[in-house]
Amino acid sequence: MLAFERAEDGFIRARVHSNRAVTAFLMAGSPYKYVSTVPNDDSLDLEPTHYDMKLTEEEFDAAGGVLANTLDHFDVPEKEKNEVLGAFTAHKDEVISGTIK
């Protein structure tokens, strides 16, 4: 999955994170179960991880656009594509929390 990171020079850089793609597929109803590295915490609370990144709504939407284009490129059926995009956008407020609070 493509993630955006703010570099020291202030520019936003894109970086591929395959574990984020796995998370999106798990949230979309994969038969696999997410297991946290923190004992007894299997929640998908993304705010603690993303808060200090200060990601904007525009950056989140751009990542969603890249995800949608990637799914189209690989001819993912519309139903599954919508499930993945729905799971992705369901966590928007958590991911951009650093710029909306």
Residue frames as a rotation matrix with the C-alpha (Angstrom) as fourth column:
MET 1
0.586 0.811 0.000 0.00
0.811 -0.586 0.000 0.00
0.000 0.000 -1.000 0.00
LEU 2
-0.187 -0.614 0.767 1.16
0.542 -0.716 -0.440 3.49
0.819 0.333 0.467 -0.64
ALA 3
0.496 0.276 -0.823 1.74
0.850 -0.348 0.395 5.64
-0.178 -0.896 -0.408 2.42
PHE 4
0.447 -0.315 0.837 2.63
0.266 -0.846 -0.461 9.30
0.854 0.429 -0.294 2.51
GLU 5
0.380 -0.423 -0.822 5.28
0.909 0.005 0.417 10.61
-0.173 -0.906 0.387 4.85
ARG 6
0.977 -0.073 0.201 6.39
-0.039 -0.985 -0.170 14.17
0.211 0.158 -0.965 5.48
ALA 7
0.300 -0.946 -0.122 10.16
0.820 0.321 -0.474 14.47
0.488 0.042 0.872 5.04
GLU 8
-0.027 -0.414 -0.910 12.41
0.844 -0.497 0.201 16.87
-0.536 -0.762 0.363 6.97
ASP 9
-0.929 -0.356 0.097 12.40
0.343 -0.736 0.583 19.22
-0.136 0.576 0.806 3.97
GLY 10
-0.518 0.807 -0.282 8.60
-0.412 -0.525 -0.745 19.53
-0.749 -0.270 0.604 4.30
PHE 11
-0.402 0.356 -0.844 7.81
-0.869 0.141 0.474 17.59
0.288 0.924 0.253 1.14
ILE 12
0.395 0.601 0.695 5.44
-0.677 0.702 -0.222 14.64
-0.621 -0.383 0.684 1.18
ARG 13
-0.603 -0.621 -0.501 7.01
-0.796 0.508 0.328 11.41
0.051 0.597 -0.801 -0.01
ALA 14
0.602 0.775 -0.192 5.22
-0.774 0.625 0.099 8.25
0.196 0.089 0.976 -1.04
ARG 15
-0.606 -0.772 0.194 6.40
-0.796 0.584 -0.159 4.94
0.009 -0.251 -0.968 0.35
VAL 16
0.083 0.623 -0.778 5.13
-0.492 0.704 0.512 1.43
0.867 0.340 0.365 -0.17
HIS 17
-0.604 -0.162 0.780 4.07
-0.783 0.302 -0.544 -0.45
-0.147 -0.940 -0.309 2.94
SER 18
-0.553 0.396 -0.733 2.87
-0.262 0.752 0.604 -3.97
0.791 0.527 -0.312 2.22
ASN 19
-0.843 0.258 -0.472 1.71
0.536 0.488 -0.689 -4.49
0.052 -0.834 -0.549 5.81
ARG 20
-0.654 0.654 -0.381 -0.81
-0.385 -0.721 -0.576 -1.68
-0.652 -0.230 0.723 5.33
ALA 21
-0.425 0.499 -0.755 -2.21
-0.795 0.194 0.575 -3.46
0.434 0.845 0.314 2.30
VAL 22
-0.705 0.146 -0.694 -2.63
0.306 0.946 -0.111 -6.56
0.640 -0.291 -0.711 4.42
THR 23
-0.851 0.398 -0.341 -4.44
0.233 -0.297 -0.926 -4.49
-0.470 -0.868 0.160 7.06
ALA 24
-0.519 0.680 -0.518 -6.84
-0.813 -0.581 0.051 -3.10
-0.266 0.447 0.854 4.43
PHE 25
-0.401 0.360 -0.842 -7.65
-0.467 0.711 0.526 -6.58
0.788 0.604 -0.118 3.19
LEU 26
-0.832 0.112 -0.544 -8.17
0.488 0.615 -0.619 -7.85
0.265 -0.780 -0.566 6.73
MET 27
-0.753 0.562 -0.341 -10.57
-0.138 -0.643 -0.754 -4.98
-0.643 -0.521 0.562 7.42
ALA 28
-0.450 0.575 -0.684 -12.44
-0.892 -0.243 0.382 -5.75
0.054 0.782 0.621 4.19
GLY 29
0.519 0.777 0.356 -13.51
-0.813 0.577 -0.074 -9.15
-0.263 -0.251 0.932 5.44
SER 30
-0.189 -0.681 -0.708 -10.58
-0.733 0.577 -0.360 -11.43
0.654 0.450 -0.608 4.77
PRO 31
0.711 0.447 -0.543 -10.87
-0.035 0.793 0.608 -14.89
0.702 -0.413 0.580 6.34
TYR 32
-0.214 -0.863 -0.458 -7.69
0.650 0.224 -0.727 -14.11
0.730 -0.453 0.513 8.27
LYS 33
0.800 0.494 -0.341 -7.69
0.562 -0.416 0.715 -12.44
0.212 -0.763 -0.610 11.68
TYR 34
0.269 -0.676 0.686 -5.65
-0.238 -0.737 -0.633 -9.40
0.933 0.007 -0.359 12.69
VAL 35
0.661 -0.162 -0.733 -3.44
0.718 0.420 0.555 -10.13
0.218 -0.893 0.394 15.68
SER 36
0.851 -0.304 0.428 -1.86
-0.339 -0.941 0.005 -7.20
0.401 -0.150 -0.904 17.47
THR 37
-0.054 -0.934 -0.354 1.71
0.230 0.333 -0.914 -7.23
0.972 -0.131 0.197 18.68
VAL 38
-0.621 -0.025 0.784 0.33
-0.690 -0.459 -0.560 -5.81
0.373 -0.888 0.268 21.94
PRO 39
-0.912 0.257 -0.319 -1.07
0.336 0.915 -0.222 -8.63
0.235 -0.310 -0.921 24.11
ASN 40
-0.342 0.895 -0.286 -4.89
0.846 0.161 -0.509 -8.58
-0.409 -0.416 -0.812 24.42
ASP 41
-0.064 0.321 -0.945 -5.28
-0.183 -0.935 -0.305 -5.61
-0.981 0.154 0.119 22.05
ASP 42
-0.553 -0.076 0.830 -6.72
0.691 0.514 0.508 -6.73
-0.465 0.854 -0.231 18.72
SER 43
0.504 0.743 -0.441 -8.41
0.362 -0.645 -0.673 -3.41
-0.784 0.180 -0.594 17.96
LEU 44
0.038 -0.451 0.892 -7.73
0.988 -0.116 -0.101 -1.55
0.149 0.885 0.441 14.74
ASP 45
0.810 0.214 -0.546 -7.31
0.382 -0.899 0.214 1.80
-0.445 -0.382 -0.810 16.52
LEU 46
0.306 -0.692 0.654 -5.19
0.904 -0.003 -0.427 3.65
0.297 0.722 0.625 13.97
GLU 47
0.895 0.122 0.429 -5.12
0.060 -0.986 0.155 7.02
0.442 -0.113 -0.890 15.73
PRO 48
0.766 -0.641 -0.039 -2.11
-0.057 -0.128 0.990 6.38
-0.640 -0.757 -0.135 18.00
THR 49
0.078 -0.764 0.641 0.00
0.781 0.446 0.437 5.30
-0.619 0.466 0.632 15.05
HIS 50
-0.021 -0.002 1.000 -1.01
0.943 -0.332 0.019 8.12
0.332 0.943 0.009 12.70
TYR 51
0.781 0.473 -0.407 -1.59
0.599 -0.752 0.275 11.12
-0.176 -0.459 -0.871 15.00
ASP 52
0.297 -0.758 -0.580 1.99
0.107 -0.577 0.810 12.43
-0.949 -0.303 -0.090 14.94
MET 53
-0.410 -0.406 0.817 2.21
0.828 0.210 0.520 11.98
-0.383 0.889 0.251 11.16
LYS 54
-0.289 0.387 -0.876 -0.15
-0.056 -0.920 -0.388 14.97
-0.956 -0.063 0.288 10.81
LEU 55
-0.834 0.048 0.550 -1.62
0.535 0.321 0.782 13.56
-0.139 0.946 -0.293 7.61
THR 56
-0.700 0.585 -0.408 -4.15
-0.538 -0.809 -0.236 15.84
-0.469 0.054 0.882 5.93
GLU 57
0.251 0.888 0.385 -7.48
-0.126 0.424 -0.897 14.95
-0.960 0.176 0.218 4.39
GLU 58
0.640 -0.063 -0.766 -5.98
-0.756 -0.227 -0.614 15.65
-0.136 0.972 -0.193 0.96
GLU 59
-0.460 -0.879 -0.127 -3.13
-0.884 0.467 -0.026 13.22
0.082 0.100 -0.992 1.59
PHE 60
-0.505 0.366 0.781 -5.55
-0.206 0.828 -0.522 10.55
-0.838 -0.425 -0.343 2.80
ASP 61
0.588 0.801 -0.114 -7.76
-0.254 0.050 -0.966 11.04
-0.768 0.597 0.233 -0.25
ALA 62
0.273 -0.585 -0.764 -4.72
-0.958 -0.093 -0.271 10.87
0.088 0.806 -0.586 -2.54
ALA 63
-0.762 -0.536 0.364 -3.71
-0.591 0.805 -0.053 7.55
-0.265 -0.255 -0.930 -0.95
GLY 64
-0.072 0.837 0.542 -7.27
-0.050 0.539 -0.841 6.31
-0.996 -0.088 0.003 -1.48
GLY 65
0.675 0.282 -0.682 -7.04
-0.632 -0.255 -0.732 7.33
-0.380 0.925 0.006 -5.13
VAL 66
-0.301 -0.861 -0.410 -3.80
-0.941 0.339 -0.021 5.40
0.157 0.379 -0.912 -5.54
LEU 67
-0.691 0.117 0.713 -5.38
-0.263 0.878 -0.399 2.38
-0.673 -0.464 -0.576 -3.86
ALA 68
0.401 0.914 0.062 -8.42
-0.184 0.147 -0.972 2.58
-0.897 0.378 0.227 -6.18
ASN 69
0.493 -0.285 -0.822 -6.19
-0.870 -0.189 -0.456 2.90
-0.025 0.940 -0.341 -9.26
THR 70
-0.634 -0.763 0.124 -4.11
-0.769 0.640 0.009 -0.07
-0.087 -0.090 -0.992 -8.11
LEU 71
-0.351 0.599 0.720 -7.20
-0.070 0.750 -0.658 -2.21
-0.934 -0.281 -0.221 -7.64
ASP 72
0.696 0.587 -0.413 -8.37
-0.408 -0.149 -0.900 -1.19
-0.590 0.796 0.136 -11.12
HIS 73
0.024 -0.795 -0.606 -4.96
-1.000 -0.007 -0.030 -1.97
0.020 0.606 -0.795 -12.60
PHE 74
-0.896 -0.399 0.194 -5.18
-0.421 0.902 -0.090 -5.52
-0.139 -0.163 -0.977 -11.26
ASP 75
-0.480 0.780 -0.401 -8.80
-0.428 0.191 0.883 -5.91
0.765 0.596 0.243 -12.42
VAL 76
-0.970 0.231 -0.075 -10.16
0.167 0.410 -0.897 -6.45
-0.176 -0.882 -0.436 -8.93
PRO 77
-0.377 0.903 0.209 -13.92
0.750 0.165 0.640 -7.02
0.543 0.398 -0.739 -9.27
GLU 78
-0.294 0.310 0.904 -16.10
-0.158 -0.949 0.274 -4.02
0.943 -0.062 0.328 -8.36
LYS 79
0.758 0.637 -0.138 -17.67
-0.007 0.219 0.976 -5.70
0.652 -0.739 0.171 -5.30
GLU 80
0.475 -0.661 -0.581 -14.29
0.878 0.403 0.260 -6.51
0.063 -0.633 0.772 -3.73
LYS 81
-0.486 -0.630 0.606 -12.86
0.600 -0.745 -0.292 -3.15
0.635 0.222 0.740 -4.75
ASN 82
0.098 0.623 0.776 -15.72
-0.264 -0.736 0.624 -1.39
0.960 -0.266 0.093 -2.95
GLU 83
0.868 0.163 -0.469 -15.19
0.352 0.464 0.813 -3.55
0.351 -0.870 0.346 0.14
VAL 84
-0.017 -0.964 -0.264 -11.50
0.991 0.018 -0.129 -2.62
0.129 -0.264 0.956 0.31
LEU 85
-0.578 -0.189 0.794 -12.14
0.285 -0.958 -0.021 1.08
0.765 0.213 0.608 -0.33
GLY 86
0.484 0.821 0.304 -14.94
-0.129 -0.276 0.952 1.07
0.866 -0.500 -0.027 2.23
ALA 87
0.698 -0.313 -0.644 -12.65
0.706 0.454 0.544 -0.46
0.122 -0.834 0.538 4.84
PHE 88
-0.394 -0.893 0.216 -9.97
0.860 -0.441 -0.256 2.09
0.324 0.085 0.942 3.97
THR 89
-0.441 0.245 0.864 -12.24
-0.004 -0.962 0.271 5.14
0.898 0.116 0.425 4.20
ALA 90
0.603 0.708 -0.368 -13.92
0.335 0.194 0.922 3.89
0.724 -0.679 -0.120 7.40
HIS 91
0.399 -0.547 -0.736 -10.74
0.899 0.073 0.433 4.83
-0.183 -0.834 0.520 9.28
LYS 92
0.148 -0.342 0.928 -10.22
0.595 -0.719 -0.360 8.27
0.790 0.605 0.097 7.74
ASP 93
0.747 0.202 0.634 -10.85
-0.267 -0.782 0.563 10.22
0.610 -0.589 -0.530 10.95
GLU 94
0.881 -0.473 -0.006 -8.39
0.234 0.427 0.873 8.05
-0.410 -0.771 0.487 12.87
VAL 95
0.230 -0.843 0.486 -5.68
0.971 0.228 -0.065 8.47
-0.056 0.487 0.872 10.23
ILE 96
-0.138 -0.270 0.953 -6.03
0.479 -0.860 -0.175 12.26
0.867 0.432 0.248 9.86
SER 97
0.656 0.494 -0.570 -6.64
0.706 -0.135 0.695 12.84
0.267 -0.859 -0.437 13.59
GLY 98
-0.135 -0.826 -0.548 -3.40
0.907 -0.325 0.267 14.77
-0.398 -0.461 0.793 13.93
THR 99
-0.933 -0.193 0.303 -4.71
0.319 -0.835 0.448 17.55
0.167 0.515 0.841 11.70
ILE 100
-0.193 0.935 0.299 -8.35
0.136 -0.277 0.951 17.66
0.972 0.224 -0.074 12.83
LYS 101
0.559 0.360 -0.747 -7.91
0.761 0.135 0.634 17.79
0.329 -0.923 -0.199 16.63
